């Protein structure tokens, strides 16, 4: 019986790990489609984000002569760190096998490491755009990272733990009420999410104007499979922040650790996907 429960928990953990990466392009597609419709344009279908990634996978990766080994390795490291961070945030259940690792300090550390690698890779080739983008990215980081820690710690003090699954379980068991501290923390985290995901008014993921672009300036020299890893990491980062907002402020429907089971996990996944796509639409 113990082995059966452990196996089920391990399978559910794997499902969460691969769910975030499979659903990430669809979340980006929803955001783009809603934004286009609000601008009275037809917009690309949701599956276009998947097509773009497959197109990059088929293209040749061109590398500048001045690029070092770090320039080639950074995209894979950035993707791996972002994927691990996104998988640490509870999605459809809070009591999975590796829920003990979902600590806010570890989450911020992983995101900070990925940001550092991206900034260094942007400067590796030695172009002016890469230096500008990296400088701006680190300036934004000095505001975004402390704000993220303070927001999550505000909720953690209420729940009595810095573990995200513990926070979700605590808030799920509480009576629905509006707390001023949590409301202000939600507003702050939304602003941080906009900055971290290169969204207006901080950045624009579709611009190529040197006066405004941040993220795009750092990845201009990438192509092919290298750019695929960078874009996939950006998609995962968007899912990460939406999942973090869901986990900290609207965790209802998430399967708790005490009554976790296949049926509860399936129901939790349905609630999670619904909230995730609502968040993506609101972002658009």
N, C-alpha and C positions, 0 to 999 in steps of 0.2 A: 504493500500500500504506500509505504514511504517512497519507494523508487518510482512508483506510478505518479505520485504527486510531484516529485522532483523533475521527472521527464516532462510532465505537462507544463510546469513552470518554465523549464528550459525552452520548450517549443514556443511558448508565449513570448519569452524574451527575444528569441530569434525573430518571431513575427514582428515585434516592435522595431527591432533593428532594421529589418528590410522594409517595413511599412513606411518609415520616414523617407527612405531614399526612393521608393517607388512612387510615392504620392507627391514628392517635392515639385517635379515639373508641372503636374496638374495644378498645384496651388499657384505657381507663377502664371500659368495659362489663364486661370480664373481672374487673377488680378489684372492681367493685360486686357482680357476681354471686357471686363467691367469698365475699366478706364476708357477703352475705345468706345464703348456704347455711350458712356456719359459725354464723350466728345462728339457724339453723333456720327461715329464711324462704324463700319461693319466689324472691323477687328479680325484678328486671326483666331482660328478655333483653339480650343483648350489643348488639343493634342499637338499643336505647333511647337510647344516647348520640347516635347519628346523628339519631334522631327529634327529640330535644331541640334540636339545633342547627338543624334545618330549621324547627322551630316558632318559634324565636327569629327566624329570617330572615323569617318571614311577619308578625311582630308589628310594631306601630308603635314607633318609638324616641321615648320621652318624655324630655324634657330639662328640668331645673329652670330657673326664670327667672334664677337667680343664676349659672348655669353659663356659663363662657366658651368661646371657640373651642378652648381646650386640652382641655377636657372632652370635646368631640366628636371631636377628632383623636387623642387618646391611645390609644384602643382599637386603631386601625389601626396605629399606630407600635409598640405593644406586641406585636401579633400578628406584624408584619413582623420585628422584632428577634428574637423567640423562634423564628420559623420559620427564619431564617438560622442562628441558633445550633444548632438541632436538625439542620439539614442539614449543618453542618460536622463533626459527629461521625460517624466511619466506621460504616457499618452492615453491608452485605453484602460490601464490598470496600474495600481500603485504598489502591489506586493509581488513583483516579479523577482526572478532569481538574483539579478544584479542591481536591485533597487538600492542596496546599501551604498553603491558608488555614486548615486545621484546627488552629490553634495554641491552646493552653490559655489564653494571655493574651487572645486575641481572644474566646474563648468566654466567659470570665468577664466581660469588658468588655461584651459584648452582653447578657448576663443582668443585669448591674448597671444598664445603661441602661434596660432594660425595667422593672426593679424601681423605679427612680427615677421613671419616667413614671407607673407605677401608683400610687405613693405620692402624687405631686403631684396626680394626677387625683382621688384619694380625698379630698383636702383642698380641691379647687377649689370645690365647691358650698358648703362651709362648715358641713356637718352635724357633729354630735358623733361619730357613728359613723365617719365618714370619717377624722376626725382621730385617733381611737383606733386604727383599723386601720392607718393609715399609720405612726403612732408605733411600734406593735408590729412592723410589717413591717421597719422600718429597724433596730430593736433586734435582730431575728433575723438581719438581713443582716450586722451587725457580727460575728456568730459564724460564719455559714454561708459567706460569701464567702472569708474567710481560710482556713477549713478546707478548702474546695474546692481552693484554690490549693495548699495544703500537700499534700493527698492526691495531686493529679495530679503535682506536682513530685517527690514521693517515687517515683512510678512512672517519671517522666521521667528522674530521675537514674540509675535502673537501666538504662533504655534508651538514655540519652545524647542524648535529643532531647525537646523540648516539643511536637513535632508529634504529634497523636494517631494518624495513619496510621503514622508511624514507630514509635511505641510498640507498636501492634498487630502490625506486622510483626516486631518484635524478640521479643515474647512468644510469637508463633506459632511462631517458629523455635527456641524454647528447650525443653529437656527439662522435662516436667511435674514440678513440685516445689512444695512449700509453703515460702514465705519469710515469716518473721515480720513483716518490715516491710510487705510487701504485704497480709498477712492483716489487720494492724491498720489499714492504709489502707482496705481494703474495708469493715471495720466502720464506720470514720469516714464514708466516703462514703455508706453506707446511711443513717446517722443524718442526714447533711446532706440527702439526698434526701427523707427524711420531713419535715424542716423546710421545705424549699423547695417541696414540693408540698402543703402544708397538710394534713398527715396526723397522726393521733394518735401520740404524746401532745403534739406541739407545737401542732397546730391540727386542726380538723375541718371539711372542706369542706361538710358538711351542717348545721352548727349555725347558729342565729340567736340565741344567747345572748351578750349584750354582754360577759360576763365572760370568754369563751373565744375568740370568733371574731376572726380576723385578716384573712384574705383576703376573706371575705364582707363584712366591714365596709366595705372600700374600694370594693366594687362594688355596694353596695345601691342607689345612685341610677341605675344603668345598666339599660337595657331594650332590647328589640328587637335590631337589628343591632349596636348597640354592645356589648351583653352577649354577643352571639354571638362577636364578636372576642375578648372577654376569656376566655370559656369555651374557645374553640378554642386560645388561647394557653396556657391552663392544661393542656389535654390534651397539647399539644406539649411542654410543659415536663416532664411526666411521662415521655413517650417519650424526651426528651433525656437525663434522668438514668438511665433504664434502659439506654439505648444507651451512655452513658458507662461504666456499670458493666460492660457486656458488652465494650466495646472495651478497657478497661484490665485486666480480670481474667479474662474468659473469651472471648478472641478466636478460639478454635478454630473452624474452618469458614469464616472470613472469607477471601475471595479475596485473595491477596497481590498486591503491585504487579508482581512479576516475571512471573507466569504468568496475568495477568488476561485473561479472555476471556468470551464470552457464557455458555458452559457453567459456568465457575467462578463467574460472577456469579449465575446461577440457583441453583446449589447453595449459595452464600453467603447468598442471600436466604432460602432454606429454613431454614438453620441460624439465621439472625438472627431470623426470625419465631418459630421454636420457642423460642429463648432469651428473646425479648421477652415472649411470653405466659406462659412459666414465671415470669419475674420479676413480671409483673402479678398472677399467681395468688398468689405468695409475699407480695406486698404486701398483697393482700386478707386 
